[in-house]
């Protein structure tokens, strides 16, 4: 069966930028990865997408593909795990000069000189006659992993099941340590667990995706949480238990606090290797009853009158 055009595989235009190619591959990889897509053709589609990305994400391979199509790689045994093989040339005392075969100047094969063809294919300028194939390292592989918010912040160990290229139909289980503090889109490198090639194996890159938390939010290495307080707690001040990454702690809300006000808990944020730990910010939000009783409303009015309180006294439009 003829191979599909790599641009059609990723769903991008032929003038797509490198960032557009990368974004298209990541979106497609998440959709057809065998761990999330149980369709029978998912592994084949994932391999097809990865092969297309390996070529179109490499400027030199993409140039070659645009000039010669799939034939450029099929002639060299396919792009393979590490991409198209590279050929070097050595001279001999006999034989013919390949430059004579292709023709010099602009009159060579497909209007290109031999130098241009070899440059497009990743090779070197020939001397005379024989070529030697240089061993290529296997290609790098991406694995998309979704983590719970707290596992990403604290670090975790997870088991990954990967298909083995050298033994079709068999899989390998890796127990991978995810370091504390990874973010959405972080890449964790596992050496030697990528594609297999004659020059050695490539690397595995785990791309992390983080689920939202019910009440924690993350901004950089800082953690945010909203704290609802009543009008009386905000006016008189209060000691309130609040959640942190390390468990519950008691926070003092100063008297006269108006919302939204940020109260800082130093050193209660995200801890990452080689970086100071972030902080936690508690955002105080004053909440009133949706349905206040008649007596409650009377007391609130009495409070305003007793304090001569006008919340708009210092409004910028005054």
Phi and psi in degrees as a GROMACS rama.xvg file:
@    title "Ramachandran Plot"
@    xaxis  label "Phi"
@    yaxis  label "Psi"
@TYPE xy
-66.1823  142.478  UNK-2
-72.3991  145.499  UNK-3
-75.0144  151.65  UNK-4
-60.8283  133.027  UNK-5
-60.3988  -34.7127  UNK-6
-66.9699  -38.5852  UNK-7
-66.6887  -36.3795  UNK-8
-59.1175  -46.75  UNK-9
-86.1149  -10.984  UNK-10
70.9197  38.8309  UNK-11
-123.367  159.668  UNK-12
-75.3736  161.275  UNK-13
-69.4288  -18.48  UNK-14
-100.94  18.6816  UNK-15
-61.861  143.866  UNK-16
-75.1136  167.678  UNK-17
-61.3334  -38.4032  UNK-18
-66.7015  -37.1681  UNK-19
-67.5389  -38.0467  UNK-20
-63.1784  -44.9789  UNK-21
-63.9479  -43.9964  UNK-22
-64.1383  -40.6666  UNK-23
-64.2679  -40.0131  UNK-24
-66.3879  -44.8387  UNK-25
-60.9475  -41.671  UNK-26
-63.8936  -44.2576  UNK-27
-68.8906  -39.0521  UNK-28
-62.2929  -40.3219  UNK-29
-63.3333  -33.4585  UNK-30
-76.277  -37.7077  UNK-31
-109.359  3.29165  UNK-32
-60.7813  132.554  UNK-33
-57.8302  -22.4942  UNK-34
-73.6804  -22.9218  UNK-35
-114.805  -19.6798  UNK-36
-114.257  112.703  UNK-37
-92.2593  8.60386  UNK-38
-64.8164  150.463  UNK-39
-62.9833  -30.4501  UNK-40
-93.4041  5.79535  UNK-41
-61.1962  -45.5528  UNK-42
-59.3613  -40.2037  UNK-43
-66.3747  -40.6559  UNK-44
-67.2437  -37.0664  UNK-45
-65.856  -42.7862  UNK-46
-63.7977  -39.8772  UNK-47
-62.5003  -43.7119  UNK-48
-64.9712  -42.3151  UNK-49
-65.3022  -41.2734  UNK-50
-62.482  -42.6159  UNK-51
-63.4644  -40.608  UNK-52
-67.6603  -39.3766  UNK-53
-59.8884  -32.7096  UNK-54
-82.7993  -49.4898  UNK-55
-75.4931  -18.4038  UNK-56
-84.6108  -11.2428  UNK-57
-103.121  117.716  UNK-58
-56.2847  -42.3435  UNK-59
-70.5084  -44.3719  UNK-60
-64.3226  -36.8975  UNK-61
-65.3698  -39.8401  UNK-62
-61.7206  -42.7593  UNK-63
-62.8922  -44.7793  UNK-64
-63.4186  -41.4842  UNK-65
-62.5811  -30.3384  UNK-66
-84.9302  -39.6657  UNK-67
-119.583  -10.2732  UNK-68
70.0638  -156.863  UNK-69
-63.3201  -25.6398  UNK-70
-60.3578  -31.3869  UNK-71
-62.1034  -35.4858  UNK-72
-90.5746  -33.1946  UNK-73
-63.0027  -34.0181  UNK-74
-67.627  -19.8176  UNK-75
-111.895  18.1899  UNK-76
89.6225  17.5454  UNK-77
84.2997  160.868  UNK-78
-64.6662  -29.1457  UNK-79
63.9376  -179.953  UNK-80
-61.1654  -32.3823  UNK-81
-105.757  13.5744  UNK-82
92.6148  -175.791  UNK-83
-62.8086  140.938  UNK-84
-69.2075  151.778  UNK-85
-106.628  138.006  UNK-86
-114.637  139.472  UNK-87
-115.457  161.743  UNK-88
-126.861  142.651  UNK-89
-128.194  153.426  UNK-90
-86.5788  157.766  UNK-91
-135.302  172.722  UNK-92
-83.9854  -16.3762  UNK-93
-124.639  -167.235  UNK-94
83.1058  -166.62  UNK-95
-117.241  164.49  UNK-96
-89.5281  123.676  UNK-97
-61.269  -25.936  UNK-98
-62.2758  -31.7236  UNK-99
-68.1113  -35.8714  UNK-100
-68.1343  -44.1474  UNK-101
-82.5931  -24.0978  UNK-102
89.9604  144.212  UNK-103
-86.0429  176.497  UNK-104
60.6078  -138.387  UNK-105
-100.251  5.98121  UNK-106
-97.9741  13.9232  UNK-107
-79.6092  -161.21  UNK-108
-60.7328  126.14  UNK-109
54.366  30.5821  UNK-110
75.938  14.6445  UNK-111
-119.243  148.016  UNK-112
-77.64  165.343  UNK-113
-62.3309  -39.0801  UNK-114
-57.2474  -43.1882  UNK-115
-67.9768  -39.5749  UNK-116
-64.781  -44.7656  UNK-117
-67.3032  -35.4072  UNK-118
-63.8529  -41.8977  UNK-119
-64.923  -34.7226  UNK-120
-86.5354  -2.41815  UNK-121
86.1411  14.4335  UNK-122
-97.2702  -174.204  UNK-123
-113.468  165.76  UNK-124
-64.7601  131.009  UNK-125
-74.6778  152.201  UNK-126
-94.897  -107.059  UNK-127
-125.307  145.291  UNK-128
47.493  -61.413  UNK-129
-103.466  154.498  UNK-130
-114.371  152.115  UNK-131
-127.343  127.678  UNK-132
-81.2524  130.039  UNK-133
-93.9846  139.029  UNK-134
-66.7042  138.943  UNK-135
-113.186  140.977  UNK-136
-72.9366  147.906  UNK-137
-62.7048  157.529  UNK-138
-76.688  156.702  UNK-139
-77.0647  150.01  UNK-140
-125.333  140.356  UNK-141
-103.845  139.827  UNK-142
-128.143  121.382  UNK-143
-91.2824  123.243  UNK-144
-125.659  126.959  UNK-145
-97.1448  129.826  UNK-146
-120.782  149.329  UNK-147
-67.2628  153.212  UNK-148
-54.7869  -49.6696  UNK-149
-69.7636  -33.0367  UNK-150
-64.6906  -37.6685  UNK-151
-68.2218  -39.5044  UNK-152
-71.3247  -43.1108  UNK-153
-90.4814  -18.2522  UNK-154
89.5152  152.643  UNK-155
-159.527  169.39  UNK-156
-117.648  129.94  UNK-157
-131.37  152.958  UNK-158
-99.3793  128.082  UNK-159
-115.005  137.065  UNK-160
-108.076  117.843  UNK-161
-116.1  142.076  UNK-162
-74.1768  138.641  UNK-163
-91.4036  126.822  UNK-164
-71.9922  -32.8758  UNK-165
-79.5409  -15.1287  UNK-166
-135.715  85.0525  UNK-167
-53.9482  139.319  UNK-168
88.9575  -11.7163  UNK-169
-107.453  150.227  UNK-170
-124.333  162.881  UNK-171
-127.137  133.743  UNK-172
-99.2537  125.813  UNK-173
-112.548  135.185  UNK-174
-99.6735  108.445  UNK-175
-109.445  132.71  UNK-176
-91.2225  117.896  UNK-177
-92.9291  120.098  UNK-178
-69.5375  155.64  UNK-179
-62.0032  144.2  UNK-180
91.269  8.20295  UNK-181
-65.7585  149.839  UNK-182
-112.102  177.224  UNK-183
-67.133  121.297  UNK-184
93.8555  0.138362  UNK-185
-65.2401  152.329  UNK-186
-120.552  119.011  UNK-187
-102.907  122.908  UNK-188
-94.1278  130.168  UNK-189
-117.566  109.001  UNK-190
-67.9021  138.825  UNK-191
74.0118  12.4773  UNK-192
-114.878  22.3201  UNK-193
-95.9249  -148.58  UNK-194
-65.4195  151.902  UNK-195
-95.4072  133.901  UNK-196
-142.424  165.278  UNK-197
-63.4363  -23.0244  UNK-198
-96.219  10.2827  UNK-199
119.02  168.841  UNK-200
-86.7641  148.697  UNK-201
-78.6881  -168.619  UNK-202
-108.695  156.296  UNK-203
-102.078  128.89  UNK-204
-113.81  118.98  UNK-205
-91.5636  116.869  UNK-206
-96.2005  119.652  UNK-207
-92.2812  141.811  UNK-208
-127.956  131.584  UNK-209
-110.514  129.08  UNK-210
-74.2844  151.554  UNK-211
-71.7839  151.597  UNK-212
-99.6853  150.678  UNK-213
-59.8943  -32.0696  UNK-214
-139.415  -20.5552  UNK-215
-80.7344  143.115  UNK-216
-126.578  149.978  UNK-217
-119.644  133.078  UNK-218
-132  105.51  UNK-219
65.3236  -124.37  UNK-220
-103.455  10.5715  UNK-221
-98.183  147.739  UNK-222
-111.802  139.127  UNK-223
-121.769  142.662  UNK-224
-145.677  140.06  UNK-225
-86.45  140.222  UNK-226
-124.291  107.143  UNK-227
-74.7262  134.868  UNK-228
-132.425  154.939  UNK-229
-82.0592  163.583  UNK-230
-57.4625  -38.5473  UNK-231
-69.2749  -38.3297  UNK-232
-64.0661  -39.961  UNK-233
-67.6921  -37.8805  UNK-234
-75.746  -44.6105  UNK-235
-92.0283  -15.8689  UNK-236
87.1631  156.812  UNK-237
-163.929  158.05  UNK-238
-105.851  120.675  UNK-239
-130.512  137.61  UNK-240
-76.9405  130.938  UNK-241
-129.905  151.288  UNK-242
-80.7889  145.644  UNK-243
-133.254  174.334  UNK-244
-63.1095  -23.6717  UNK-245
-96.5972  2.72703  UNK-246
118.762  -173.333  UNK-247
-76.4014  146.8  UNK-248
-143.631  158.774  UNK-249
-95.795  128.141  UNK-250
-112.991  136.161  UNK-251
-93.0737  116.879  UNK-252
-90.4605  116.656  UNK-253
-64.6686  149.011  UNK-254
-58.701  143.78  UNK-255
77.5157  20.9752  UNK-256
-75.4917  128.927  UNK-257
-108.36  144.573  UNK-258
-97.3823  158.639  UNK-259
-81.287  126.021  UNK-260
-118.72  136.636  UNK-261
-94.8665  126.106  UNK-262
-111.523  131.582  UNK-263
-98.1646  133.623  UNK-264
-112.069  100.367  UNK-265
-65.4465  135.7  UNK-266
71.9384  19.2958  UNK-267
-108.368  16.7333  UNK-268
-95.3651  -148.61  UNK-269
-81.6427  136.325  UNK-270
-106.615  122.032  UNK-271
-124.156  147.633  UNK-272
-60.9267  132.54  UNK-273
79.9251  7.54637  UNK-274
-137.753  147.244  UNK-275
-65.5509  147.154  UNK-276
-67.3762  142.134  UNK-277
-74.1721  -177.071  UNK-278
-112.118  166.299  UNK-279
-112.023  137.427  UNK-280
-115.423  124.53  UNK-281
-98.0585  117.385  UNK-282
-94.8627  108.882  UNK-283
-78.2527  127.668  UNK-284
-127.897  118.515  UNK-285
-76.9762  126.063  UNK-286
-118.733  133.473  UNK-287
-109.679  157.279  UNK-288
-62.8876  140.723  UNK-289
-67.5472  -33.3489  UNK-290
-130.563  101.594  UNK-291
-88.0142  146.79  UNK-292
-73.6299  164.354  UNK-293
-59.603  -42.5313  UNK-294
-66.5309  -38.9335  UNK-295
-62.5926  -41.9584  UNK-296
-65.6543  -38.3815  UNK-297
-61.6915  -41.0276  UNK-298
-66.809  -38.2801  UNK-299
-64.6774  -40.1903  UNK-300
-66.635  -39.7585  UNK-301
-62.4932  -38.564  UNK-302
-61.8199  -47.315  UNK-303
-59.2574  -41.6432  UNK-304
-69.8033  -40.0081  UNK-305
-66.8922  -35.4215  UNK-306
-95.0254  -4.39985  UNK-307
51.597  46.7792  UNK-308
-89.5932  123.785  UNK-309
-126.967  103.99  UNK-310
-63.7939  -16.7083  UNK-311
-102.82  14.2478  UNK-312
-59.5864  -39.467  UNK-313
-106.488  24.7355  UNK-314
-62.2607  144.616  UNK-315
-63.6017  -20.3598  UNK-316
-88.3184  -2.91634  UNK-317
